[in-house]
Amino acid sequence: MIYDERYREQVFWDAPYTPELRILIGMIRDKALNRTEIIYPPAGKDMKTLGIGLGCSALFALLAGGLTFLITKVGLAAFIVGFIGLFMGFTVTAFLIARDRLLIRPQLMTSQVNAVCVGHSLTGGDGHMNRCPVFKYTYNGREYLAYDGNYSNRTKLPDIDEKLTIKIDPEHPEELMWNEGHNKNSFFFAALVCAIIFLGEIGMIAVTLCDKGIMGG
């Protein structure tokens, strides 16, 4: 995604590792660990998918609960089915994000370019600090300043001013991938987990609807 100057020194730091950077990192870490403030990154595609998914999940929960109440006339059954339906929506949303990030997105990154890491993205909140690199590169005569939006605290980030080869989407050159850790095996594992959870949620709905105590039978 495109680097946004408005987030300079709030989310992004595009300078060499200096005493000022150490102070900034310390401030973000303290705020994150103490949960006194959450610093949000720009909304990427995953965040947009999450927002849409949460909205659709809430709507599905209301419809599932309402339909259950119309059929059973039991308020408790409607509440339980609606609550489970909400989490079913969350599960589908998680699957779609994993599918885009681990399966579709890497397949779109078909061009390689030489890039330089000009800074790190730093965001804090909910007891942890997230980081990812910001890159500068040229593609088809145009210069880009962008980051991948996939934060990683487990992967060693490239040093500032370090040169490396990254992959980009030729149709949308601002979309990049620098970490090769995203692969099909990770997607299949995530899909399996989501499928197991989803089937479990369906099973809980079936048990709820068949429970004679709840149904009043």
mmCIF file of the C-alpha atoms, coordinates in Angstrom:
data_MODEL
# 
_entry.id   MODEL 
# 
loop_
_atom_site.group_PDB 
_atom_site.id 
_atom_site.type_symbol 
_atom_site.label_atom_id 
_atom_site.label_alt_id 
_atom_site.label_comp_id 
_atom_site.label_asym_id 
_atom_site.label_entity_id 
_atom_site.label_seq_id 
_atom_site.pdbx_PDB_ins_code 
_atom_site.Cartn_x 
_atom_site.Cartn_y 
_atom_site.Cartn_z 
_atom_site.occupancy 
_atom_site.B_iso_or_equiv 
_atom_site.pdbx_formal_charge 
_atom_site.auth_seq_id 
_atom_site.auth_comp_id 
_atom_site.auth_asym_id 
_atom_site.auth_atom_id 
_atom_site.pdbx_PDB_model_num 
ATOM 1   C CA . MET A 1 1   ? 0.000   0.000   0.000   1.00 0.00 ? 1   MET A CA 1 
ATOM 2   C CA . ILE A 1 2   ? 1.071   3.575   -0.617  1.00 0.00 ? 2   ILE A CA 1 
ATOM 3   C CA . TYR A 1 3   ? 3.018   5.297   2.142   1.00 0.00 ? 3   TYR A CA 1 
ATOM 4   C CA . ASP A 1 4   ? 0.993   8.158   3.556   1.00 0.00 ? 4   ASP A CA 1 
ATOM 5   C CA . GLU A 1 5   ? 2.920   11.199  4.799   1.00 0.00 ? 5   GLU A CA 1 
ATOM 6   C CA . ARG A 1 6   ? 0.094   11.985  7.220   1.00 0.00 ? 6   ARG A CA 1 
ATOM 7   C CA . TYR A 1 7   ? 1.211   9.066   9.354   1.00 0.00 ? 7   TYR A CA 1 
ATOM 8   C CA . ARG A 1 8   ? 4.803   10.258  9.604   1.00 0.00 ? 8   ARG A CA 1 
ATOM 9   C CA . GLU A 1 9   ? 6.109   9.918   13.162  1.00 0.00 ? 9   GLU A CA 1 
ATOM 10  C CA . GLN A 1 10  ? 2.754   8.511   14.244  1.00 0.00 ? 10  GLN A CA 1 
ATOM 11  C CA . VAL A 1 11  ? 2.843   5.189   12.466  1.00 0.00 ? 11  VAL A CA 1 
ATOM 12  C CA . PHE A 1 12  ? 5.846   5.352   10.145  1.00 0.00 ? 12  PHE A CA 1 
ATOM 13  C CA . TRP A 1 13  ? 9.404   6.223   10.931  1.00 0.00 ? 13  TRP A CA 1 
ATOM 14  C CA . ASP A 1 14  ? 11.519  6.812   7.839   1.00 0.00 ? 14  ASP A CA 1 
ATOM 15  C CA . ALA A 1 15  ? 14.884  7.659   9.348   1.00 0.00 ? 15  ALA A CA 1 
ATOM 16  C CA . PRO A 1 16  ? 17.966  5.655   10.365  1.00 0.00 ? 16  PRO A CA 1 
ATOM 17  C CA . TYR A 1 17  ? 18.039  4.072   13.804  1.00 0.00 ? 17  TYR A CA 1 
ATOM 18  C CA . THR A 1 18  ? 18.765  7.034   16.073  1.00 0.00 ? 18  THR A CA 1 
ATOM 19  C CA . PRO A 1 19  ? 18.219  7.967   19.727  1.00 0.00 ? 19  PRO A CA 1 
ATOM 20  C CA . GLU A 1 20  ? 15.006  9.677   18.597  1.00 0.00 ? 20  GLU A CA 1 
ATOM 21  C CA . LEU A 1 21  ? 13.782  6.427   17.045  1.00 0.00 ? 21  LEU A CA 1 
ATOM 22  C CA . ARG A 1 22  ? 14.550  4.534   20.255  1.00 0.00 ? 22  ARG A CA 1 
ATOM 23  C CA . ILE A 1 23  ? 12.507  7.109   22.184  1.00 0.00 ? 23  ILE A CA 1 
ATOM 24  C CA . LEU A 1 24  ? 9.595   6.739   19.734  1.00 0.00 ? 24  LEU A CA 1 
ATOM 25  C CA . ILE A 1 25  ? 9.687   2.948   19.940  1.00 0.00 ? 25  ILE A CA 1 
ATOM 26  C CA . GLY A 1 26  ? 9.740   3.173   23.727  1.00 0.00 ? 26  GLY A CA 1 
ATOM 27  C CA . MET A 1 27  ? 6.727   5.501   23.762  1.00 0.00 ? 27  MET A CA 1 
ATOM 28  C CA . ILE A 1 28  ? 4.715   3.233   21.454  1.00 0.00 ? 28  ILE A CA 1 
ATOM 29  C CA . ARG A 1 29  ? 5.685   0.135   23.451  1.00 0.00 ? 29  ARG A CA 1 
ATOM 30  C CA . ASP A 1 30  ? 4.705   1.778   26.744  1.00 0.00 ? 30  ASP A CA 1 
ATOM 31  C CA . LYS A 1 31  ? 1.354   2.899   25.372  1.00 0.00 ? 31  LYS A CA 1 
ATOM 32  C CA . ALA A 1 32  ? 0.725   -0.547  23.914  1.00 0.00 ? 32  ALA A CA 1 
ATOM 33  C CA . LEU A 1 33  ? 1.683   -2.510  27.024  1.00 0.00 ? 33  LEU A CA 1 
ATOM 34  C CA . ASN A 1 34  ? -0.172  -0.167  29.337  1.00 0.00 ? 34  ASN A CA 1 
ATOM 35  C CA . ARG A 1 35  ? -3.123  -0.078  26.922  1.00 0.00 ? 35  ARG A CA 1 
ATOM 36  C CA . THR A 1 36  ? -3.420  3.673   27.381  1.00 0.00 ? 36  THR A CA 1 
ATOM 37  C CA . GLU A 1 37  ? -3.613  4.388   23.660  1.00 0.00 ? 37  GLU A CA 1 
ATOM 38  C CA . ILE A 1 38  ? -3.974  2.471   20.420  1.00 0.00 ? 38  ILE A CA 1 
ATOM 39  C CA . ILE A 1 39  ? -2.213  3.825   17.334  1.00 0.00 ? 39  ILE A CA 1 
ATOM 40  C CA . TYR A 1 40  ? -3.962  2.513   14.240  1.00 0.00 ? 40  TYR A CA 1 
ATOM 41  C CA . PRO A 1 41  ? -2.302  1.972   10.864  1.00 0.00 ? 41  PRO A CA 1 
ATOM 42  C CA . PRO A 1 42  ? -4.025  3.045   7.629   1.00 0.00 ? 42  PRO A CA 1 
ATOM 43  C CA . ALA A 1 43  ? -6.883  0.735   6.687   1.00 0.00 ? 43  ALA A CA 1 
ATOM 44  C CA . GLY A 1 44  ? -5.642  -1.837  4.209   1.00 0.00 ? 44  GLY A CA 1 
ATOM 45  C CA . LYS A 1 45  ? -7.590  -4.402  2.229   1.00 0.00 ? 45  LYS A CA 1 
ATOM 46  C CA . ASP A 1 46  ? -7.638  -6.847  5.148   1.00 0.00 ? 46  ASP A CA 1 
ATOM 47  C CA . MET A 1 47  ? -9.110  -4.206  7.452   1.00 0.00 ? 47  MET A CA 1 
ATOM 48  C CA . LYS A 1 48  ? -11.768 -3.345  4.861   1.00 0.00 ? 48  LYS A CA 1 
ATOM 49  C CA . THR A 1 49  ? -12.636 -7.026  4.455   1.00 0.00 ? 49  THR A CA 1 
ATOM 50  C CA . LEU A 1 50  ? -12.814 -7.327  8.231   1.00 0.00 ? 50  LEU A CA 1 
ATOM 51  C CA . GLY A 1 51  ? -15.157 -4.343  8.495   1.00 0.00 ? 51  GLY A CA 1 
ATOM 52  C CA . ILE A 1 52  ? -17.480 -5.708  5.816   1.00 0.00 ? 52  ILE A CA 1 
ATOM 53  C CA . GLY A 1 53  ? -17.312 -9.162  7.383   1.00 0.00 ? 53  GLY A CA 1 
ATOM 54  C CA . LEU A 1 54  ? -18.253 -7.884  10.826  1.00 0.00 ? 54  LEU A CA 1 
ATOM 55  C CA . GLY A 1 55  ? -21.226 -6.016  9.388   1.00 0.00 ? 55  GLY A CA 1 
ATOM 56  C CA . CYS A 1 56  ? -22.406 -9.035  7.417   1.00 0.00 ? 56  CYS A CA 1 
ATOM 57  C CA . SER A 1 57  ? -21.887 -11.264 10.467  1.00 0.00 ? 57  SER A CA 1 
ATOM 58  C CA . ALA A 1 58  ? -24.116 -9.053  12.590  1.00 0.00 ? 58  ALA A CA 1 
ATOM 59  C CA . LEU A 1 59  ? -26.808 -9.033  9.889   1.00 0.00 ? 59  LEU A CA 1 
ATOM 60  C CA . PHE A 1 60  ? -26.608 -12.820 9.507   1.00 0.00 ? 60  PHE A CA 1 
ATOM 61  C CA . ALA A 1 61  ? -26.901 -13.241 13.283  1.00 0.00 ? 61  ALA A CA 1 
ATOM 62  C CA . LEU A 1 62  ? -30.046 -11.121 13.378  1.00 0.00 ? 62  LEU A CA 1 
ATOM 63  C CA . LEU A 1 63  ? -31.599 -13.019 10.476  1.00 0.00 ? 63  LEU A CA 1 
ATOM 64  C CA . ALA A 1 64  ? -30.685 -16.432 11.927  1.00 0.00 ? 64  ALA A CA 1 
ATOM 65  C CA . GLY A 1 65  ? -32.005 -15.508 15.347  1.00 0.00 ? 65  GLY A CA 1 
ATOM 66  C CA . GLY A 1 66  ? -35.177 -13.971 13.933  1.00 0.00 ? 66  GLY A CA 1 
ATOM 67  C CA . LEU A 1 67  ? -35.887 -16.956 11.701  1.00 0.00 ? 67  LEU A CA 1 
ATOM 68  C CA . THR A 1 68  ? -35.300 -19.322 14.614  1.00 0.00 ? 68  THR A CA 1 
ATOM 69  C CA . PHE A 1 69  ? -37.758 -17.376 16.753  1.00 0.00 ? 69  PHE A CA 1 
ATOM 70  C CA . LEU A 1 70  ? -40.390 -17.392 14.000  1.00 0.00 ? 70  LEU A CA 1 
ATOM 71  C CA . ILE A 1 71  ? -40.088 -21.165 13.671  1.00 0.00 ? 71  ILE A CA 1 
ATOM 72  C CA . THR A 1 72  ? -39.678 -22.183 17.307  1.00 0.00 ? 72  THR A CA 1 
ATOM 73  C CA . LYS A 1 73  ? -41.292 -19.295 19.230  1.00 0.00 ? 73  LYS A CA 1 
ATOM 74  C CA . VAL A 1 74  ? -38.516 -19.814 21.818  1.00 0.00 ? 74  VAL A CA 1 
ATOM 75  C CA . GLY A 1 75  ? -36.507 -16.722 22.695  1.00 0.00 ? 75  GLY A CA 1 
ATOM 76  C CA . LEU A 1 76  ? -33.580 -18.628 24.219  1.00 0.00 ? 76  LEU A CA 1 
ATOM 77  C CA . ALA A 1 77  ? -33.149 -20.756 21.099  1.00 0.00 ? 77  ALA A CA 1 
ATOM 78  C CA . ALA A 1 78  ? -33.242 -17.631 18.927  1.00 0.00 ? 78  ALA A CA 1 
ATOM 79  C CA . PHE A 1 79  ? -30.591 -15.949 21.080  1.00 0.00 ? 79  PHE A CA 1 
ATOM 80  C CA . ILE A 1 80  ? -28.267 -18.967 21.022  1.00 0.00 ? 80  ILE A CA 1 
ATOM 81  C CA . VAL A 1 81  ? -28.624 -19.511 17.259  1.00 0.00 ? 81  VAL A CA 1 
ATOM 82  C CA . GLY A 1 82  ? -28.076 -15.806 16.587  1.00 0.00 ? 82  GLY A CA 1 
ATOM 83  C CA . PHE A 1 83  ? -24.988 -15.769 18.813  1.00 0.00 ? 83  PHE A CA 1 
ATOM 84  C CA . ILE A 1 84  ? -23.529 -18.816 17.082  1.00 0.00 ? 84  ILE A CA 1 
ATOM 85  C CA . GLY A 1 85  ? -24.439 -17.297 13.712  1.00 0.00 ? 85  GLY A CA 1 
ATOM 86  C CA . LEU A 1 86  ? -22.379 -14.230 14.608  1.00 0.00 ? 86  LEU A CA 1 
ATOM 87  C CA . PHE A 1 87  ? -19.311 -16.389 15.139  1.00 0.00 ? 87  PHE A CA 1 
ATOM 88  C CA . MET A 1 88  ? -20.033 -18.285 11.928  1.00 0.00 ? 88  MET A CA 1 
ATOM 89  C CA . GLY A 1 89  ? -19.750 -14.948 10.139  1.00 0.00 ? 89  GLY A CA 1 
ATOM 90  C CA . PHE A 1 90  ? -16.449 -14.272 11.916  1.00 0.00 ? 90  PHE A CA 1 
ATOM 91  C CA . THR A 1 91  ? -15.155 -17.660 10.778  1.00 0.00 ? 91  THR A CA 1 
ATOM 92  C CA . VAL A 1 92  ? -16.065 -17.007 7.138   1.00 0.00 ? 92  VAL A CA 1 
ATOM 93  C CA . THR A 1 93  ? -14.432 -13.567 7.341   1.00 0.00 ? 93  THR A CA 1 
ATOM 94  C CA . ALA A 1 94  ? -11.234 -15.077 8.724   1.00 0.00 ? 94  ALA A CA 1 
ATOM 95  C CA . PHE A 1 95  ? -11.228 -17.624 5.889   1.00 0.00 ? 95  PHE A CA 1 
ATOM 96  C CA . LEU A 1 96  ? -11.632 -14.906 3.238   1.00 0.00 ? 96  LEU A CA 1 
ATOM 97  C CA . ILE A 1 97  ? -8.781  -12.859 4.704   1.00 0.00 ? 97  ILE A CA 1 
ATOM 98  C CA . ALA A 1 98  ? -6.522  -15.932 4.826   1.00 0.00 ? 98  ALA A CA 1 
ATOM 99  C CA . ARG A 1 99  ? -7.496  -16.828 1.245   1.00 0.00 ? 99  ARG A CA 1 
ATOM 100 C CA . ASP A 1 100 ? -6.642  -13.354 -0.029  1.00 0.00 ? 100 ASP A CA 1 
ATOM 101 C CA . ARG A 1 101 ? -3.430  -12.971 1.965   1.00 0.00 ? 101 ARG A CA 1 
ATOM 102 C CA . LEU A 1 102 ? -1.978  -16.483 1.624   1.00 0.00 ? 102 LEU A CA 1 
ATOM 103 C CA . LEU A 1 103 ? -3.324  -17.776 -1.706  1.00 0.00 ? 103 LEU A CA 1 
ATOM 104 C CA . ILE A 1 104 ? -4.530  -15.043 -4.065  1.00 0.00 ? 104 ILE A CA 1 
ATOM 105 C CA . ARG A 1 105 ? -2.234  -12.178 -3.139  1.00 0.00 ? 105 ARG A CA 1 
ATOM 106 C CA . PRO A 1 106 ? 1.068   -14.068 -3.652  1.00 0.00 ? 106 PRO A CA 1 
ATOM 107 C CA . GLN A 1 107 ? -0.089  -15.239 -7.090  1.00 0.00 ? 107 GLN A CA 1 
ATOM 108 C CA . LEU A 1 108 ? -0.551  -11.628 -8.180  1.00 0.00 ? 108 LEU A CA 1 
ATOM 109 C CA . MET A 1 109 ? 3.017   -10.711 -7.260  1.00 0.00 ? 109 MET A CA 1 
ATOM 110 C CA . THR A 1 110 ? 4.614   -11.700 -10.561 1.00 0.00 ? 110 THR A CA 1 
ATOM 111 C CA . SER A 1 111 ? 7.149   -8.887  -11.066 1.00 0.00 ? 111 SER A CA 1 
ATOM 112 C CA . GLN A 1 112 ? 10.390  -8.417  -9.180  1.00 0.00 ? 112 GLN A CA 1 
ATOM 113 C CA . VAL A 1 113 ? 11.989  -5.030  -8.527  1.00 0.00 ? 113 VAL A CA 1 
ATOM 114 C CA . ASN A 1 114 ? 14.984  -3.782  -6.607  1.00 0.00 ? 114 ASN A CA 1 
ATOM 115 C CA . ALA A 1 115 ? 13.945  -1.799  -3.560  1.00 0.00 ? 115 ALA A CA 1 
ATOM 116 C CA . VAL A 1 116 ? 15.481  -0.072  -0.580  1.00 0.00 ? 116 VAL A CA 1 
ATOM 117 C CA . CYS A 1 117 ? 14.001  -0.116  2.918   1.00 0.00 ? 117 CYS A CA 1 
ATOM 118 C CA . VAL A 1 118 ? 13.550  3.539   3.888   1.00 0.00 ? 118 VAL A CA 1 
ATOM 119 C CA . GLY A 1 119 ? 11.809  3.036   7.205   1.00 0.00 ? 119 GLY A CA 1 
ATOM 120 C CA . HIS A 1 120 ? 9.704   0.879   9.485   1.00 0.00 ? 120 HIS A CA 1 
ATOM 121 C CA . SER A 1 121 ? 6.013   1.069   10.266  1.00 0.00 ? 121 SER A CA 1 
ATOM 122 C CA . LEU A 1 122 ? 5.380   1.108   14.015  1.00 0.00 ? 122 LEU A CA 1 
ATOM 123 C CA . THR A 1 123 ? 1.928   0.736   15.525  1.00 0.00 ? 123 THR A CA 1 
ATOM 124 C CA . GLY A 1 124 ? 0.992   -0.123  19.058  1.00 0.00 ? 124 GLY A CA 1 
ATOM 125 C CA . GLY A 1 125 ? -2.061  -1.313  20.882  1.00 0.00 ? 125 GLY A CA 1 
ATOM 126 C CA . ASP A 1 126 ? -3.710  -4.096  22.864  1.00 0.00 ? 126 ASP A CA 1 
ATOM 127 C CA . GLY A 1 127 ? -0.534  -5.043  24.681  1.00 0.00 ? 127 GLY A CA 1 
ATOM 128 C CA . HIS A 1 128 ? 1.813   -5.423  21.706  1.00 0.00 ? 128 HIS A CA 1 
ATOM 129 C CA . MET A 1 129 ? 3.682   -3.496  19.036  1.00 0.00 ? 129 MET A CA 1 
ATOM 130 C CA . ASN A 1 130 ? 3.518   -4.270  15.316  1.00 0.00 ? 130 ASN A CA 1 
ATOM 131 C CA . ARG A 1 131 ? 6.192   -3.508  12.766  1.00 0.00 ? 131 ARG A CA 1 
ATOM 132 C CA . CYS A 1 132 ? 6.685   -3.758  8.999   1.00 0.00 ? 132 CYS A CA 1 
ATOM 133 C CA . PRO A 1 133 ? 9.149   -2.238  6.506   1.00 0.00 ? 133 PRO A CA 1 
ATOM 134 C CA . VAL A 1 134 ? 8.485   0.687   4.149   1.00 0.00 ? 134 VAL A CA 1 
ATOM 135 C CA . PHE A 1 135 ? 10.120  0.441   0.702   1.00 0.00 ? 135 PHE A CA 1 
ATOM 136 C CA . LYS A 1 136 ? 11.111  2.827   -2.088  1.00 0.00 ? 136 LYS A CA 1 
ATOM 137 C CA . TYR A 1 137 ? 11.384  1.414   -5.614  1.00 0.00 ? 137 TYR A CA 1 
ATOM 138 C CA . THR A 1 138 ? 10.895  2.288   -9.278  1.00 0.00 ? 138 THR A CA 1 
ATOM 139 C CA . TYR A 1 139 ? 8.641   0.432   -11.710 1.00 0.00 ? 139 TYR A CA 1 
ATOM 140 C CA . ASN A 1 140 ? 7.996   1.437   -15.345 1.00 0.00 ? 140 ASN A CA 1 
ATOM 141 C CA . GLY A 1 141 ? 9.662   4.784   -14.766 1.00 0.00 ? 141 GLY A CA 1 
ATOM 142 C CA . ARG A 1 142 ? 7.560   5.725   -11.736 1.00 0.00 ? 142 ARG A CA 1 
ATOM 143 C CA . GLU A 1 143 ? 8.832   5.859   -8.165  1.00 0.00 ? 143 GLU A CA 1 
ATOM 144 C CA . TYR A 1 144 ? 6.804   4.220   -5.415  1.00 0.00 ? 144 TYR A CA 1 
ATOM 145 C CA . LEU A 1 145 ? 6.939   4.507   -1.648  1.00 0.00 ? 145 LEU A CA 1 
ATOM 146 C CA . ALA A 1 146 ? 4.882   1.690   -0.180  1.00 0.00 ? 146 ALA A CA 1 
ATOM 147 C CA . TYR A 1 147 ? 4.601   -1.007  2.479   1.00 0.00 ? 147 TYR A CA 1 
ATOM 148 C CA . ASP A 1 148 ? 3.063   -4.447  2.494   1.00 0.00 ? 148 ASP A CA 1 
ATOM 149 C CA . GLY A 1 149 ? 0.563   -3.943  5.308   1.00 0.00 ? 149 GLY A CA 1 
ATOM 150 C CA . ASN A 1 150 ? 1.229   -7.421  6.716   1.00 0.00 ? 150 ASN A CA 1 
ATOM 151 C CA . TYR A 1 151 ? 2.792   -6.805  10.088  1.00 0.00 ? 151 TYR A CA 1 
ATOM 152 C CA . SER A 1 152 ? 5.276   -9.276  11.484  1.00 0.00 ? 152 SER A CA 1 
ATOM 153 C CA . ASN A 1 153 ? 6.917   -9.343  14.886  1.00 0.00 ? 153 ASN A CA 1 
ATOM 154 C CA . ARG A 1 154 ? 8.474   -12.753 14.301  1.00 0.00 ? 154 ARG A CA 1 
ATOM 155 C CA . THR A 1 155 ? 10.256  -12.022 11.038  1.00 0.00 ? 155 THR A CA 1 
ATOM 156 C CA . LYS A 1 156 ? 13.512  -10.064 11.075  1.00 0.00 ? 156 LYS A CA 1 
ATOM 157 C CA . LEU A 1 157 ? 12.866  -6.781  9.321   1.00 0.00 ? 157 LEU A CA 1 
ATOM 158 C CA . PRO A 1 158 ? 15.350  -5.430  6.764   1.00 0.00 ? 158 PRO A CA 1 
ATOM 159 C CA . ASP A 1 159 ? 17.558  -2.680  8.092   1.00 0.00 ? 159 ASP A CA 1 
ATOM 160 C CA . ILE A 1 160 ? 16.915  0.904   7.059   1.00 0.00 ? 160 ILE A CA 1 
ATOM 161 C CA . ASP A 1 161 ? 18.840  1.650   3.835   1.00 0.00 ? 161 ASP A CA 1 
ATOM 162 C CA . GLU A 1 162 ? 19.128  -2.102  3.130   1.00 0.00 ? 162 GLU A CA 1 
ATOM 163 C CA . LYS A 1 163 ? 18.645  -3.050  -0.525  1.00 0.00 ? 163 LYS A CA 1 
ATOM 164 C CA . LEU A 1 164 ? 16.699  -6.163  -1.485  1.00 0.00 ? 164 LEU A CA 1 
ATOM 165 C CA . THR A 1 165 ? 14.440  -7.639  -4.167  1.00 0.00 ? 165 THR A CA 1 
ATOM 166 C CA . ILE A 1 166 ? 10.691  -7.550  -3.579  1.00 0.00 ? 166 ILE A CA 1 
ATOM 167 C CA . LYS A 1 167 ? 7.700   -8.806  -5.562  1.00 0.00 ? 167 LYS A CA 1 
ATOM 168 C CA . ILE A 1 168 ? 4.938   -6.501  -6.778  1.00 0.00 ? 168 ILE A CA 1 
ATOM 169 C CA . ASP A 1 169 ? 1.610   -6.753  -8.579  1.00 0.00 ? 169 ASP A CA 1 
ATOM 170 C CA . PRO A 1 170 ? 2.265   -5.318  -12.085 1.00 0.00 ? 170 PRO A CA 1 
ATOM 171 C CA . GLU A 1 171 ? -1.384  -4.231  -12.326 1.00 0.00 ? 171 GLU A CA 1 
ATOM 172 C CA . HIS A 1 172 ? -1.116  -2.397  -8.995  1.00 0.00 ? 172 HIS A CA 1 
ATOM 173 C CA . PRO A 1 173 ? 2.590   -1.677  -8.420  1.00 0.00 ? 173 PRO A CA 1 
ATOM 174 C CA . GLU A 1 174 ? 1.925   -0.157  -4.997  1.00 0.00 ? 174 GLU A CA 1 
ATOM 175 C CA . GLU A 1 175 ? 0.948   -3.650  -3.768  1.00 0.00 ? 175 GLU A CA 1 
ATOM 176 C CA . LEU A 1 176 ? 4.050   -5.554  -2.731  1.00 0.00 ? 176 LEU A CA 1 
ATOM 177 C CA . MET A 1 177 ? 5.258   -8.628  -0.891  1.00 0.00 ? 177 MET A CA 1 
ATOM 178 C CA . TRP A 1 178 ? 8.702   -8.883  0.647   1.00 0.00 ? 178 TRP A CA 1 
ATOM 179 C CA . ASN A 1 179 ? 8.306   -11.878 2.944   1.00 0.00 ? 179 ASN A CA 1 
ATOM 180 C CA . GLU A 1 180 ? 8.159   -15.271 1.231   1.00 0.00 ? 180 GLU A CA 1 
ATOM 181 C CA . GLY A 1 181 ? 6.559   -16.829 4.292   1.00 0.00 ? 181 GLY A CA 1 
ATOM 182 C CA . HIS A 1 182 ? 3.098   -16.629 2.704   1.00 0.00 ? 182 HIS A CA 1 
ATOM 183 C CA . ASN A 1 183 ? 2.382   -19.888 0.874   1.00 0.00 ? 183 ASN A CA 1 
ATOM 184 C CA . LYS A 1 184 ? -0.236  -22.460 0.006   1.00 0.00 ? 184 LYS A CA 1 
ATOM 185 C CA . ASN A 1 185 ? 0.593   -24.713 2.952   1.00 0.00 ? 185 ASN A CA 1 
ATOM 186 C CA . SER A 1 186 ? -0.224  -21.899 5.356   1.00 0.00 ? 186 SER A CA 1 
ATOM 187 C CA . PHE A 1 187 ? -3.517  -21.302 3.548   1.00 0.00 ? 187 PHE A CA 1 
ATOM 188 C CA . PHE A 1 188 ? -4.535  -24.957 3.613   1.00 0.00 ? 188 PHE A CA 1 
ATOM 189 C CA . PHE A 1 189 ? -3.825  -25.108 7.348   1.00 0.00 ? 189 PHE A CA 1 
ATOM 190 C CA . ALA A 1 190 ? -5.858  -21.932 7.949   1.00 0.00 ? 190 ALA A CA 1 
ATOM 191 C CA . ALA A 1 191 ? -8.676  -23.276 5.752   1.00 0.00 ? 191 ALA A CA 1 
ATOM 192 C CA . LEU A 1 192 ? -8.704  -26.563 7.689   1.00 0.00 ? 192 LEU A CA 1 
ATOM 193 C CA . VAL A 1 193 ? -8.936  -24.737 11.008  1.00 0.00 ? 193 VAL A CA 1 
ATOM 194 C CA . CYS A 1 194 ? -11.773 -22.536 9.716   1.00 0.00 ? 194 CYS A CA 1 
ATOM 195 C CA . ALA A 1 195 ? -13.621 -25.582 8.335   1.00 0.00 ? 195 ALA A CA 1 
ATOM 196 C CA . ILE A 1 196 ? -13.384 -27.427 11.663  1.00 0.00 ? 196 ILE A CA 1 
ATOM 197 C CA . ILE A 1 197 ? -14.632 -24.370 13.564  1.00 0.00 ? 197 ILE A CA 1 
ATOM 198 C CA . PHE A 1 198 ? -17.454 -23.800 11.057  1.00 0.00 ? 198 PHE A CA 1 
ATOM 199 C CA . LEU A 1 199 ? -18.620 -27.424 11.262  1.00 0.00 ? 199 LEU A CA 1 
ATOM 200 C CA . GLY A 1 200 ? -18.507 -27.204 15.039  1.00 0.00 ? 200 GLY A CA 1 
ATOM 201 C CA . GLU A 1 201 ? -20.703 -24.095 14.936  1.00 0.00 ? 201 GLU A CA 1 
ATOM 202 C CA . ILE A 1 202 ? -23.217 -25.877 12.687  1.00 0.00 ? 202 ILE A CA 1 
ATOM 203 C CA . GLY A 1 203 ? -23.206 -28.774 15.142  1.00 0.00 ? 203 GLY A CA 1 
ATOM 204 C CA . MET A 1 204 ? -23.937 -26.426 18.056  1.00 0.00 ? 204 MET A CA 1 
ATOM 205 C CA . ILE A 1 205 ? -26.897 -24.964 16.162  1.00 0.00 ? 205 ILE A CA 1 
ATOM 206 C CA . ALA A 1 206 ? -28.208 -28.463 15.456  1.00 0.00 ? 206 ALA A CA 1 
ATOM 207 C CA . VAL A 1 207 ? -27.877 -29.417 19.127  1.00 0.00 ? 207 VAL A CA 1 
ATOM 208 C CA . THR A 1 208 ? -29.658 -26.228 20.149  1.00 0.00 ? 208 THR A CA 1 
ATOM 209 C CA . LEU A 1 209 ? -32.573 -26.814 17.791  1.00 0.00 ? 209 LEU A CA 1 
ATOM 210 C CA . CYS A 1 210 ? -32.864 -30.454 18.857  1.00 0.00 ? 210 CYS A CA 1 
ATOM 211 C CA . ASP A 1 211 ? -32.724 -29.716 22.580  1.00 0.00 ? 211 ASP A CA 1 
ATOM 212 C CA . LYS A 1 212 ? -36.236 -30.497 23.847  1.00 0.00 ? 212 LYS A CA 1 
ATOM 213 C CA . GLY A 1 213 ? -35.666 -28.495 26.988  1.00 0.00 ? 213 GLY A CA 1 
ATOM 214 C CA . ILE A 1 214 ? -35.003 -25.346 25.001  1.00 0.00 ? 214 ILE A CA 1 
ATOM 215 C CA . MET A 1 215 ? -37.662 -26.120 22.449  1.00 0.00 ? 215 MET A CA 1 
ATOM 216 C CA . GLY A 1 216 ? -40.194 -26.754 25.145  1.00 0.00 ? 216 GLY A CA 1 
ATOM 217 C CA . GLY A 1 217 ? -41.027 -30.178 23.780  1.00 0.00 ? 217 GLY A CA 1 
# 
